[in-house]
């Protein structure tokens, strides 16, 4: 990706879990969640690279600009997708205690195009001719 005076390749792996680990993602709900996450990412200016859904949690691989903190990405994806899914499926707040779709906890990990070891070797080799 490019922005003004910056080229970047920042990717993040997030895992969001439903509140109380309720297994609601199957069939139409799973399809809708993937669509909603794609729309939210696009509206926020993120690239949704891939999504994987498994009953009570979702994995997303997102690319985002360096000016956006991972916590902000998670907050925006989590909040907007929860609101939209509750609009589409009004029974969600009734089936999950507290009404919120997602648990407040999530996993975030950085994803790189090259390994940490390759970066360390490249940096160590600078100036050594």
LUMVOTOR-47015 format. One record per residue (C-alpha): residue in three letters; z, y, x. Coordinates in Angstrom, 1 decimal. Layout:
<nodes>
resn->Ala w->Z v->Y u->X
...
</nodes>
This chain:
<nodes>
resn->Unk w->0.0 v->0.0 u->0.0
resn->Unk w->-0.5 v->3.6 u->1.0
resn->Unk w->1.1 v->6.9 u->0.1
resn->Unk w->0.4 v->10.3 u->1.6
resn->Unk w->1.6 v->9.8 u->5.2
resn->Unk w->2.9 v->6.3 u->5.0
resn->Unk w->1.4 v->2.8 u->5.0
resn->Unk w->3.8 v->0.1 u->3.9
resn->Unk w->4.1 v->-3.6 u->2.9
resn->Unk w->7.5 v->-3.9 u->1.3
resn->Unk w->8.1 v->-6.9 u->-0.9
resn->Unk w->11.3 v->-7.9 u->-2.7
resn->Unk w->12.3 v->-11.2 u->-4.4
resn->Unk w->14.6 v->-10.6 u->-7.3
resn->Unk w->16.3 v->-13.2 u->-9.5
resn->Unk w->17.7 v->-12.1 u->-12.9
resn->Unk w->19.9 v->-14.5 u->-14.9
resn->Unk w->20.5 v->-14.3 u->-18.6
resn->Unk w->24.0 v->-13.4 u->-19.7
resn->Unk w->26.2 v->-16.5 u->-20.0
resn->Unk w->23.2 v->-18.5 u->-18.6
resn->Unk w->21.7 v->-18.8 u->-22.1
resn->Unk w->18.5 v->-20.9 u->-21.9
resn->Unk w->16.1 v->-18.8 u->-24.0
resn->Unk w->13.0 v->-18.6 u->-21.9
resn->Unk w->10.5 v->-21.1 u->-23.3
resn->Unk w->7.3 v->-20.8 u->-25.3
resn->Unk w->6.6 v->-17.4 u->-26.8
resn->Unk w->9.7 v->-15.9 u->-25.2
resn->Unk w->8.7 v->-16.9 u->-21.7
resn->Unk w->5.1 v->-15.6 u->-22.2
resn->Unk w->6.5 v->-12.3 u->-23.6
resn->Unk w->8.9 v->-11.9 u->-20.7
resn->Unk w->6.1 v->-12.2 u->-18.1
resn->Unk w->4.0 v->-9.6 u->-20.0
resn->Unk w->7.0 v->-7.2 u->-20.4
resn->Unk w->7.9 v->-7.5 u->-16.7
resn->Unk w->4.3 v->-6.8 u->-15.7
resn->Unk w->4.2 v->-3.7 u->-18.0
resn->Unk w->7.5 v->-2.4 u->-16.7
resn->Unk w->6.5 v->-2.8 u->-13.1
resn->Unk w->3.2 v->-1.0 u->-13.7
resn->Unk w->4.9 v->1.8 u->-15.5
resn->Unk w->7.4 v->2.2 u->-12.6
resn->Unk w->4.6 v->2.1 u->-9.9
resn->Unk w->5.6 v->-1.3 u->-8.6
resn->Unk w->3.2 v->-4.2 u->-7.9
resn->Unk w->4.3 v->-7.3 u->-9.7
resn->Unk w->3.0 v->-10.0 u->-7.3
resn->Unk w->4.2 v->-13.1 u->-9.2
resn->Unk w->6.8 v->-14.2 u->-11.7
resn->Unk w->8.5 v->-17.5 u->-12.3
resn->Unk w->10.6 v->-18.3 u->-15.3
resn->Unk w->13.0 v->-21.2 u->-15.7
resn->Unk w->15.0 v->-21.4 u->-19.0
resn->Unk w->17.9 v->-19.1 u->-18.1
resn->Unk w->16.6 v->-17.0 u->-15.2
resn->Unk w->13.5 v->-15.4 u->-13.8
resn->Unk w->12.2 v->-14.9 u->-10.2
resn->Unk w->10.0 v->-11.9 u->-9.5
resn->Unk w->8.2 v->-10.8 u->-6.4
resn->Unk w->7.6 v->-7.1 u->-6.4
resn->Unk w->6.1 v->-4.7 u->-4.0
resn->Unk w->7.4 v->-1.1 u->-4.0
resn->Unk w->7.2 v->2.1 u->-2.0
resn->Unk w->9.8 v->2.7 u->0.7
resn->Unk w->11.2 v->5.7 u->-1.2
resn->Unk w->12.6 v->3.3 u->-3.8
resn->Unk w->15.8 v->1.4 u->-3.1
resn->Unk w->15.9 v->-2.3 u->-4.0
resn->Unk w->18.9 v->-1.6 u->-6.3
resn->Unk w->16.8 v->1.0 u->-8.2
resn->Unk w->13.9 v->-1.5 u->-8.6
resn->Unk w->16.3 v->-4.1 u->-10.0
resn->Unk w->18.0 v->-1.6 u->-12.3
resn->Unk w->14.7 v->-0.4 u->-13.8
resn->Unk w->13.2 v->-3.9 u->-14.2
resn->Unk w->16.4 v->-5.2 u->-15.6
resn->Unk w->17.1 v->-2.4 u->-18.1
resn->Unk w->13.6 v->-1.8 u->-19.4
resn->Unk w->12.8 v->-5.5 u->-19.8
resn->Unk w->16.0 v->-6.1 u->-21.6
resn->Unk w->15.3 v->-3.3 u->-24.1
resn->Unk w->11.8 v->-4.4 u->-24.7
resn->Unk w->12.6 v->-8.1 u->-25.1
resn->Unk w->15.3 v->-7.2 u->-27.7
resn->Unk w->12.7 v->-5.1 u->-29.6
resn->Unk w->10.3 v->-8.0 u->-29.6
resn->Unk w->12.9 v->-10.7 u->-30.4
resn->Unk w->15.7 v->-9.2 u->-32.6
resn->Unk w->17.6 v->-12.4 u->-32.5
resn->Unk w->18.3 v->-12.1 u->-28.7
resn->Unk w->21.4 v->-9.8 u->-29.2
resn->Unk w->22.8 v->-12.2 u->-31.8
resn->Unk w->22.4 v->-15.3 u->-29.6
resn->Unk w->23.9 v->-13.7 u->-26.4
resn->Unk w->27.4 v->-12.4 u->-26.4
resn->Unk w->27.5 v->-8.7 u->-25.7
resn->Unk w->23.9 v->-8.2 u->-26.8
resn->Unk w->22.5 v->-7.6 u->-23.3
resn->Unk w->19.8 v->-9.9 u->-22.1
resn->Unk w->20.7 v->-10.0 u->-18.4
resn->Unk w->23.9 v->-10.7 u->-16.5
resn->Unk w->24.9 v->-7.6 u->-14.5
resn->Unk w->24.6 v->-9.7 u->-11.3
resn->Unk w->21.3 v->-10.4 u->-9.6
resn->Unk w->19.8 v->-11.6 u->-6.3
resn->Unk w->17.6 v->-9.4 u->-4.1
resn->Unk w->15.9 v->-10.5 u->-0.9
resn->Unk w->13.3 v->-8.8 u->1.2
resn->Unk w->9.9 v->-10.5 u->1.7
resn->Unk w->7.8 v->-9.9 u->4.7
resn->Unk w->4.2 v->-10.7 u->5.6
resn->Unk w->5.4 v->-11.8 u->9.1
resn->Unk w->8.6 v->-13.4 u->10.2
resn->Unk w->11.6 v->-11.8 u->11.8
resn->Unk w->11.0 v->-13.8 u->15.0
resn->Unk w->7.4 v->-12.5 u->15.2
resn->Unk w->8.6 v->-8.9 u->14.9
resn->Unk w->11.3 v->-9.4 u->17.6
resn->Unk w->8.7 v->-11.0 u->20.0
resn->Unk w->6.2 v->-8.1 u->19.3
resn->Unk w->8.8 v->-5.4 u->20.0
resn->Unk w->10.2 v->-7.1 u->23.0
resn->Unk w->6.7 v->-7.4 u->24.5
resn->Unk w->6.0 v->-3.6 u->24.2
resn->Unk w->5.4 v->-2.0 u->27.5
resn->Unk w->5.6 v->-5.4 u->29.4
resn->Unk w->2.1 v->-5.7 u->30.7
</nodes>
